[in-house]
Amino acid sequence: MQNILISLFSLTLLTGCGILPMWVSMTHTVADVILHDKTGKTSSELVLSEVTEKDCKFIRFIDTNMICMTRKEYEDYLLNLNCDTYTWDTFGRVNCAK
């Protein structure tokens, strides 16, 4: 009985938040993949952008420590990169083309 409880508890932890059923977590992930494909943002990024009235992308934290930026802040960030040609990867990170 103890092994069954440990196994069920472990599976629950592996579903994401741990308290949500696995189908809810998987449905949310699929919805986020579709949203990201259509809008370039996940559901959380869309909600945060709406609340802050800025453009928010979590991936920016890696490069700038600023998840949400105004249009002017993003333009300044791009200009500070001093690229001849800019490229964006699948996740929306900007790079200088070589």
C-alpha positions as CSV (number, residue, x, y, z in Angstrom):
1,M,0.0,0.0,0.0
2,Q,2.8,2.4,0.8
3,N,4.4,1.8,-2.6
4,I,1.2,2.6,-4.3
5,L,0.8,5.9,-2.4
6,I,4.4,6.9,-3.1
7,S,3.9,6.1,-6.8
8,L,0.6,8.1,-7.0
9,F,2.2,11.0,-5.1
10,S,5.2,11.0,-7.5
11,L,3.0,11.0,-10.5
12,T,1.1,13.9,-9.1
13,L,4.3,15.9,-8.6
14,L,5.3,15.1,-12.2
15,T,2.1,16.6,-13.7
16,G,3.4,20.2,-13.2
17,C,1.8,22.0,-10.2
18,G,1.2,18.8,-8.3
19,I,-2.4,19.6,-7.3
20,L,-3.9,19.8,-10.8
21,P,-4.9,16.6,-12.7
22,M,-2.5,15.6,-15.4
23,W,-5.1,16.2,-18.1
24,V,-5.5,19.9,-17.0
25,S,-1.8,20.4,-17.1
26,M,-1.4,18.8,-20.5
27,T,-4.3,20.7,-21.9
28,H,-2.8,24.0,-20.7
29,T,0.5,23.1,-22.3
30,V,-1.1,22.2,-25.6
31,A,-3.1,25.5,-25.5
32,D,0.1,27.4,-24.8
33,V,1.9,25.8,-27.7
34,I,-0.9,26.8,-30.0
35,L,-1.1,30.3,-28.6
36,H,2.7,30.7,-28.9
37,D,2.5,29.6,-32.5
38,K,-0.3,32.1,-33.3
39,T,0.7,35.1,-31.2
40,G,4.3,34.5,-30.1
41,K,3.3,34.5,-26.5
42,T,2.0,32.0,-23.9
43,S,-1.2,32.5,-22.0
44,S,0.8,33.8,-19.0
45,E,2.7,36.3,-21.1
46,L,-0.6,37.5,-22.7
47,V,-2.2,38.1,-19.3
48,L,0.9,39.8,-17.9
49,S,1.1,42.0,-21.0
50,E,-2.5,43.0,-20.5
51,V,-2.1,43.8,-16.8
52,T,1.1,45.8,-17.1
53,E,0.2,47.4,-20.5
54,K,3.7,46.4,-21.7
55,D,5.1,43.8,-24.0
56,C,6.0,40.8,-21.8
57,K,8.1,37.7,-22.7
58,F,9.6,35.5,-20.0
59,I,12.6,34.6,-22.2
60,R,13.9,38.1,-22.0
61,F,14.8,37.6,-18.4
62,I,17.9,35.6,-19.6
63,D,19.3,38.6,-21.6
64,T,17.9,41.7,-19.9
65,N,16.4,40.9,-16.6
66,M,13.3,42.8,-17.9
67,I,10.4,40.5,-18.7
68,C,8.1,43.4,-19.6
69,M,9.2,46.4,-21.7
70,T,7.6,49.4,-23.3
71,R,8.0,49.8,-27.0
72,K,10.6,52.5,-26.4
73,E,12.6,50.2,-24.0
74,Y,12.6,47.4,-26.5
75,E,13.8,49.7,-29.3
76,D,16.6,51.0,-27.0
77,Y,17.5,47.4,-26.2
78,L,17.7,46.5,-29.9
79,L,19.7,49.6,-30.7
80,N,22.2,48.9,-27.9
81,L,22.9,45.5,-29.4
82,N,24.4,47.4,-32.4
83,C,23.6,44.7,-35.0
84,D,23.7,45.1,-38.7
85,T,21.0,42.5,-39.1
86,Y,18.7,41.1,-36.3
87,T,17.3,37.6,-36.1
88,W,14.9,36.1,-33.7
89,D,14.9,32.4,-32.7
90,T,11.9,30.2,-32.0
91,F,11.6,31.4,-28.5
92,G,11.7,35.1,-29.4
93,R,15.2,35.9,-28.4
94,V,17.0,38.4,-30.6
95,N,20.5,37.8,-31.9
96,C,22.8,39.6,-34.3
97,A,23.1,37.8,-37.6
98,K,26.6,36.9,-38.6
